Amino acid sequence: MRRSIVNAPEDLVAEALEGFVLSHPRQLALDDEHRFVSRREKAEGKVGLVSGGGSGHEPLHAGFVGTGMLDVAVAGAVFASPTALQVLEATKAADSGRGVVQIVKNYTGDVLNFRIAGEISGDDQVDTEIVLVDDDLATETEDGGGPGRRGTAATVIVEKVCGAAAEEGQDLAAVAALGRRVAASARTMSLALNAGTHPGDDEPQFTLEADEVELGVGIHGERAARRVPFTDADGLTDLLLDPLLKELGLTSGDEVLAIVNGLGGTYPLELNLVARRLHHRLRDAGITVGRSLVGSYVTSLDMHGISLTLMPLDEELARLWDAPVTTPALAW
């Protein structure tokens, strides 16, 4: 039986958001009615950035609210989109007169509600642009049918790059264009050794045998297209890295930004083993890891798994990535 540290499951998100904001009183403020987190001091004279989605992926998105990243993050229930009304109020809160970029992971509910909110916000004279993040290579389809690739850990890169561009005064169209460029070039692959368990549930979302790995798992616990045999850390890393290298067409002389991301139940020693293999493989191929993150940034409750994200890096993207950022989950 899986036990969770909860009071009432239906109050989990609201209470957790309250605790998070109470823990960062100098940086954050909470709108408990519409369940969004914003900067304590509103940034004026810049393009606003709002993102959000279902809870259970922490520190995404509230952990990335602050100077150099988001202005507002709006939270739905666990693995459920915030409502269009929540997104509308969050968008209005993010606006300081220069418009708002809405950063949206490619899931049907999120896309629908952000688009509705964007249309309605025009009535309040708030200009909006949507950046859709769809980096999950496991959901690539040859015919481009269906909802398309899911949005996963590349969301962190989009939020960081767009945040830096907004802070330096770029306009709405330019910030959105940068976000779309990042989303178009970044790709992610994920695997799980064990599924996550919803708070209050007794059983995980799926079960695996001891010798099985779910390859291509989603951040909402979606089952993958296939299961593969369990192997060691280097072999698991290769399962993710090989398709990414093929998809991106990386060759000797290229430079990338890499994220080794834990999905919630993966501890730092494991992540650093994966990072070691990643660096060795890319170095041997003549590919430079110009920038990297290793840690749990986009999680799936307590899923024991990892994701790798790669994005080709150029001078402009490196400059925006390096720009100062001060948020609870990311700061330099």
Residue pairs with C-beta under 8 A, 6 or more apart in sequence:
1 202
2 197
2 201
2 202
2 203
2 204
4 197
4 199
4 200
6 12
6 199
6 200
7 15
9 198
9 199
9 200
12 55
12 78
12 199
13 35
13 55
13 75
13 76
13 77
13 78
14 32
14 35
16 55
16 58
17 30
17 32
17 35
17 37
17 62
17 75
18 30
18 32
20 28
20 37
20 62
20 63
20 328
21 28
21 29
21 30
21 37
23 328
24 328
25 40
26 40
27 39
27 40
27 65
27 66
27 326
27 327
27 328
28 37
28 38
28 39
28 40
28 62
28 65
28 66
28 328
29 37
29 38
29 39
29 40
30 36
30 37
30 38
31 37
31 38
31 89
31 90
31 93
34 74
34 85
34 86
34 89
34 90
35 74
35 75
35 76
35 82
35 86
36 52
36 72
36 73
36 74
36 75
36 82
36 86
36 89
36 90
36 93
37 62
37 65
37 72
37 73
37 74
37 75
38 65
38 71
38 72
38 73
38 90
38 93
38 94
39 65
39 66
39 67
39 71
39 72
42 71
42 93
42 96
43 67
43 71
43 96
43 167
44 96
44 97
45 96
45 97
45 98
45 169
46 96
46 98
46 166
46 167
46 169
47 98
47 99
47 100
47 101
47 165
47 166
47 170
47 171
47 172
47 175
48 71
48 72
48 91
48 94
48 95
48 96
48 98
48 99
48 100
48 101
48 166
49 69
49 70
49 71
49 72
49 94
49 100
49 101
49 103
49 159
49 162
49 163
49 166
49 175
50 70
50 71
50 72
50 73
50 74
50 87
50 90
50 91
50 93
50 94
50 100
50 101
50 102
50 103
51 61
51 64
51 70
51 72
51 73
51 74
51 102
51 103
51 104
51 155
51 159
52 61
52 72
52 73
52 74
52 75
52 76
52 82
52 86
52 87
52 90
52 110
53 60
53 61
53 75
53 76
53 81
53 82
53 104
53 105
53 107
53 110
54 75
54 76
54 77
54 78
54 79
54 80
54 81
54 82
54 107
54 110
54 220
55 75
55 76
55 77
55 78
55 79
56 78
56 79
56 196
56 220
56 299
56 300
56 301
57 219
57 298
57 299
57 300
58 299
59 296
59 297
59 299
59 328
59 329
60 155
60 156
60 297
60 298
60 299
61 70
61 73
61 74
61 75
61 155
61 159
62 73
62 75
62 328
63 297
63 327
63 328
63 329
63 330
64 70
64 73
64 156
64 159
64 160
64 163
64 327
64 329
64 330
65 71
65 72
65 73
65 327
65 328
66 325
66 326
66 327
66 328
66 331
67 167
67 324
67 325
67 326
67 327
68 160
68 163
68 164
68 167
68 323
68 324
68 325
68 326
68 327
69 159
69 160
69 163
69 325
69 327
69 330
70 103
70 159
70 163
70 327
71 93
71 94
71 100
72 90
72 91
72 93
72 94
73 90
74 82
74 86
74 87
74 90
75 82
76 82
76 83
76 86
76 109
78 198
78 199
78 301
79 198
79 220
79 221
80 109
81 107
81 109
81 110
81 112
81 113
82 90
82 110
82 113
83 113
84 112
84 113
84 114
84 116
84 117
84 120
85 117
86 113
87 102
87 113
87 114
87 116
87 117
88 116
88 117
88 120
88 121
90 117
91 100
91 102
91 117
91 118
91 121
91 126
91 128
92 121
92 124
92 126
94 100
95 121
95 126
98 171
98 172
99 126
99 127
99 128
99 129
99 171
99 172
100 121
100 126
100 127
100 128
100 129
100 172
101 128
101 129
101 130
101 131
101 162
101 166
101 172
101 175
101 176
101 179
102 114
102 117
102 118
102 128
102 129
102 130
102 131
103 131
103 133
103 155
103 158
103 159
103 162
103 179
104 110
104 111
104 114
104 130
104 131
104 132
104 133
104 151
105 133
105 134
105 150
105 151
105 152
105 155
106 132
106 133
106 134
106 147
106 148
106 149
106 150
106 151
107 147
107 150
107 151
107 220
108 147
110 151
111 132
114 130
115 130
118 128
118 130
121 128
122 128
127 172
129 172
129 173
129 175
129 176
130 176
131 158
131 162
131 176
131 179
131 180
131 183
132 151
132 180
132 183
133 151
133 152
133 154
133 155
133 158
133 183
134 148
134 149
134 150
134 151
134 183
135 149
135 150
135 151
135 152
135 153
135 154
135 155
135 183
135 186
135 187
135 188
135 309
136 149
136 150
136 151
136 152
136 187
136 188
136 189
136 190
136 218
137 149
137 187
137 188
137 189
137 216
137 243
137 244
137 247
138 150
138 189
138 190
138 215
138 216
138 217
138 218
138 224
138 225
139 148
139 149
139 150
139 216
139 218
140 149
140 247
141 148
150 218
150 219
150 222
152 188
152 190
152 218
152 219
152 298
152 307
152 309
153 188
153 259
153 261
153 297
153 298
153 307
153 309
154 182
154 183
154 186
154 187
154 188
154 259
154 309
154 311
155 298
156 259
156 293
156 297
156 298
156 330
157 182
157 186
157 257
157 259
157 309
157 311
157 321
158 179
158 182
158 183
158 186
160 320
160 321
160 325
160 330
161 178
161 179
161 182
161 317
161 320
161 321
162 175
162 176
162 178
162 179
162 182
163 325
164 319
164 320
164 321
164 323
164 325
165 174
165 175
165 178
165 320
166 175
167 323
168 323
170 178
178 320
181 317
182 311
182 317
185 248
185 311
185 312
186 257
186 309
186 310
186 311
187 244
187 247
187 248
187 309
187 310
187 311
188 244
188 259
188 307
188 308
188 309
189 215
189 216
189 239
189 240
189 241
189 243
189 244
189 307
189 308
190 216
190 217
190 218
190 219
190 240
190 263
190 305
190 306
190 307
190 308
191 213
191 214
191 215
191 216
191 217
191 224
191 236
191 239
191 240
191 305
191 306
191 307
192 208
192 213
192 214
192 217
192 224
192 263
192 300
192 303
192 304
192 305
193 208
193 213
193 214
193 230
193 304
193 305
194 204
194 208
194 265
194 303
194 304
194 305
195 204
195 205
195 206
195 207
195 208
195 214
195 217
195 221
195 303
196 204
196 205
196 221
196 263
196 264
196 265
196 300
196 301
196 302
196 303
197 203
197 204
197 205
197 301
197 302
198 205
198 301
199 301
205 221
206 214
206 221
206 223
208 214
208 227
210 230
211 229
211 230
212 227
212 228
212 229
212 230
213 227
213 228
213 229
213 230
213 231
213 236
213 239
214 223
214 224
214 227
214 305
215 224
215 225
215 226
215 227
215 228
215 239
216 224
216 225
216 226
217 223
217 224
217 263
217 300
217 303
217 305
218 224
218 300
219 263
219 298
219 299
219 300
220 300
221 300
221 301
221 303
228 239
231 239
233 270
233 273
233 274
233 277
234 273
234 277
236 274
236 306
237 273
237 274
237 277
237 278
237 281
237 308
238 277
238 281
240 306
240 307
240 308
241 277
241 278
241 281
241 308
244 308
244 310
245 285
245 310
248 310
248 312
250 256
250 285
250 287
250 310
250 312
251 285
251 286
251 287
252 285
252 286
252 287
253 286
253 287
254 286
254 287
254 288
254 312
255 287
255 288
255 289
255 290
255 312
255 313
255 314
255 318
256 282
256 287
256 288
256 289
256 290
256 310
256 311
256 312
256 313
257 289
257 290
257 291
257 292
257 310
257 311
257 313
257 317
257 318
257 321
258 278
258 282
258 289
258 291
258 292
258 293
258 308
258 309
258 310
259 292
259 293
259 294
259 297
259 307
259 308
259 309
260 271
260 274
260 275
260 278
260 292
260 293
260 294
260 295
260 306
260 308
261 271
261 293
261 295
261 296
261 297
261 298
261 306
261 307
261 308
261 309
262 268
262 270
262 271
262 295
262 296
262 297
262 299
262 305
262 306
263 296
263 298
263 299
263 300
263 303
263 304
263 305
263 306
263 307
264 296
264 299
264 300
264 301
264 302
264 303
264 304
264 305
265 302
265 303
265 304
265 305
266 296
266 304
266 305
266 306
268 294
268 295
270 306
271 294
271 295
271 296
271 306
272 294
274 306
274 308
275 292
275 294
278 289
278 308
279 289
282 288
282 289
283 289
290 313
290 318
291 313
291 318
291 321
291 322
297 329
297 330
298 307
311 317
313 321
322 332
324 332
325 331
325 332
